[in-house]
Amino acid sequence: MNSVLNVLLRKIMNALLARRWSRVLTLVVAAALAGLGSLTVLKPDASANDAKAGASSNSLYPLAGRVVRVADGDTFTLLVNGKQEKVRMASIDAPEVTKDSGRAGQPEAQNSKNALAALIAGKTLTLSCFERDRYDRNVCDVPLGDGTTANQKQVASGMAWANMEGRGKFMRDPGMRELEQQAKKASLGIWQHADPVSPWAWRYQCWKQQQC
């Protein structure tokens, strides 16, 4: 550091003697930065990084409101302070309902929708949400006040799959796999059908490939 300052000071003196005033100001600023700011530039703000890390590790947020619409067995609308918020239930995937002429529905889709409506329709709930998905829906667990979630009840009654799309990258509740196995052994809901097709496979095979 001392050698750098010495070089800069020599340049300043030379510039003064040559009356190159425009260069003098530049060299003075450079000397100040070299003496005072170089260490700050090289060292990032650790406290800022710690704050960002804390925010990312604590991403759960509550969402409280009244259920005003149930779209299917894993999606509904919550009225929050006068604004409608779409909710996609975490860790599960329910049978797809018919969307249009090119996107047929699956067996048990209506029963799954009705089962979810029986659990939450018209109720005021406080959800535990993880994130917003690419469709701007809140991805949430739906506590019911009895120690369980509507997510768990849908899977336990055979009204939805444990969501293992993408090798389980959407799974938030690891207990879902056991609930699914219990429903499957009891032949409940979707499991009373031979070889039921998971919704993520259905969306690809039937809707995209038109191979229903």
Secondary structure in CASP SS format (residue, H / E / C, confidence):
PFRMAT SS
TARGET T0000
AUTHOR 0000-0000-0000
METHOD secondary structure of the structure
MODEL  1
M C 1.00
N H 1.00
S H 1.00
V H 1.00
L H 1.00
N H 1.00
V H 1.00
L H 1.00
L H 1.00
R H 1.00
K H 1.00
I H 1.00
M H 1.00
N H 1.00
A H 1.00
L H 1.00
L H 1.00
A C 1.00
R C 1.00
R C 1.00
W H 1.00
S H 1.00
R H 1.00
V H 1.00
L H 1.00
T H 1.00
L H 1.00
V H 1.00
V H 1.00
A H 1.00
A H 1.00
A H 1.00
L H 1.00
A H 1.00
G H 1.00
L H 1.00
G C 1.00
S H 1.00
L H 1.00
T H 1.00
V H 1.00
L H 1.00
K C 1.00
P C 1.00
D C 1.00
A H 1.00
S H 1.00
A H 1.00
N H 1.00
D H 1.00
A H 1.00
K H 1.00
A H 1.00
G H 1.00
A H 1.00
S H 1.00
S H 1.00
N C 1.00
S C 1.00
L C 1.00
Y E 1.00
P E 1.00
L E 1.00
A E 1.00
G E 1.00
R E 1.00
V E 1.00
V E 1.00
R E 1.00
V E 1.00
A E 1.00
D E 1.00
G C 1.00
D C 1.00
T E 1.00
F E 1.00
T E 1.00
L E 1.00
L E 1.00
V E 1.00
N C 1.00
G C 1.00
K E 1.00
Q E 1.00
E E 1.00
K E 1.00
V E 1.00
R E 1.00
M E 1.00
A C 1.00
S C 1.00
I E 1.00
D E 1.00
A C 1.00
P C 1.00
E C 1.00
V C 1.00
T C 1.00
K C 1.00
D E 1.00
S C 1.00
G C 1.00
R E 1.00
A C 1.00
G C 1.00
Q C 1.00
P C 1.00
E C 1.00
A H 1.00
Q H 1.00
N H 1.00
S H 1.00
K H 1.00
N H 1.00
A H 1.00
L H 1.00
A H 1.00
A H 1.00
L H 1.00
I H 1.00
A C 1.00
G C 1.00
K C 1.00
T E 1.00
L E 1.00
T E 1.00
L E 1.00
S E 1.00
C E 1.00
F E 1.00
E E 1.00
R E 1.00
D C 1.00
R C 1.00
Y C 1.00
D C 1.00
R C 1.00
N E 1.00
V E 1.00
C E 1.00
D E 1.00
V C 1.00
P E 1.00
L C 1.00
G C 1.00
D C 1.00
G C 1.00
T C 1.00
T E 1.00
A H 1.00
N H 1.00
Q H 1.00
K H 1.00
Q H 1.00
V H 1.00
A H 1.00
S C 1.00
G C 1.00
M C 1.00
A C 1.00
W E 1.00
A E 1.00
N C 1.00
M C 1.00
E H 1.00
G H 1.00
R H 1.00
G H 1.00
K C 1.00
F C 1.00
M C 1.00
R C 1.00
D C 1.00
P C 1.00
G C 1.00
M H 1.00
R H 1.00
E H 1.00
L H 1.00
E H 1.00
Q H 1.00
Q H 1.00
A H 1.00
K H 1.00
K H 1.00
A C 1.00
S C 1.00
L C 1.00
G H 1.00
I H 1.00
W H 1.00
Q H 1.00
H C 1.00
A C 1.00
D C 1.00
P C 1.00
V C 1.00
S C 1.00
P H 1.00
W H 1.00
A H 1.00
W H 1.00
R H 1.00
Y H 1.00
Q H 1.00
C H 1.00
W H 1.00
K H 1.00
Q C 1.00
Q C 1.00
Q C 1.00
C C 1.00
END
